[in-house]
Amino acid sequence: MSSQHGVSVTVSSPAGSGTSPKAASRDHILEAARTLFAERGFASCRVADVARGARMSAGNVYWLFDSKEAILRAILAEGFGNVEAMAAEVADAYGPARRKLDLLVDRTLAFYDANGPFVVILGGLLGEGGRELIRTLGLDMPAVAGRVHANLRRVFAEARSEGAVAPADPDLLVTLYIGFFNGLLITYRDQWPGLARDALREAALRVVGYRPAG
């Protein structure tokens, strides 16, 4: 278990890779819950559904999580921690702006590939007025979003100063960039795995007005 800016994060590891039976069971539960919550919506799922998806009894699920909300909290905390880590890594990277933009797109694609269900679950919660639910889980989403935005703003402000992107407000560039990926994944979730990564890279850079060197 690790902590990202005050958010407790547990990073799952593949079952059967030297983890304890308890950790492996936890991973199976979270994997099943991610799939179900993303496909059906959090409100439409029960602990029994998660147990069925994880191929274990509801009692085993309750042994590790005392409620459906506790499962959701673990999923969201991990996702928030991952996106914060991604943004901080890129913002702190050394090198010229265009190299950092390349790194940003690489890390963003990797994040969405690995955390697609989290993005869909979060989008569904927000669309159903779930901000209060997230707050009651002890997760400060506005603070997380603020830190991610601030780090990405650093990247785009530097890129603008070096003429690597359109001369627009860096806050707007962050909004356009994140909105591009969120909208695409949430709207075309089933098609996402088959989308050409080179085309996604080019489209994401075009959204922020990327300007090649020279």
C-alpha positions, 0 to 999 in steps of 0.5 A: 500500500502506498500514498499519493498526496494523501490518497491511500492507494493499493496497486493490484498485482496479477494473481498468482505472481507470488502474492498471498491468497488474501491479496490474490482474492482482493485482486480478483474482487477488484477486477470483477468489480471494475468490469461490472461497475463500468458495464452496468453502473455502480448503482445497478450492481450488488456485492453478490454480482461482484462475488459471482464475477470473481467466482467466490462467495459473497462471504469471501468478498465481505471478508475483504470489503465491508460494503460495495462502497468500500470496493468502489473506494479502492477502485477510485483511490487506485485510479486517482493515485495513478493519474496523479503519478502520471501527471507528476512524472511528466511535469517533473521530467527533464528536457525540452517541451516537445520531448515532454509532450511526447512523454505526456502522450505516451504516458496518457495512452498507457494510463487510459489503456490500463485504467479504462474501467476506472475512467468509465466508472468515474464518468458514470458516477459524475453523470449521475450526481455522484460527487457527494458519494465520492466525498463520503468515501473519504476521497477529495476529488477536487483536490486530486483534479486540482493537482493533476491540472496544475502539473499538466498546466506546467507542461503546456505552459512550458510548451507554449513558451517554447512555441511547441503548441498553440499560443492559448491559455495553458488551462484551456489546453489542459481542458481540451487535452483531457476532454479529448481522451475522456470523451473518446474512451467513455463514448467509444469504450468498446472500440478503444482497444482497436484504435490505432495508437499513432492516430490517437497520438496525432489527434491528441497533439492536434487538439492542443495545436502542436507545432513541430520544431523548425 
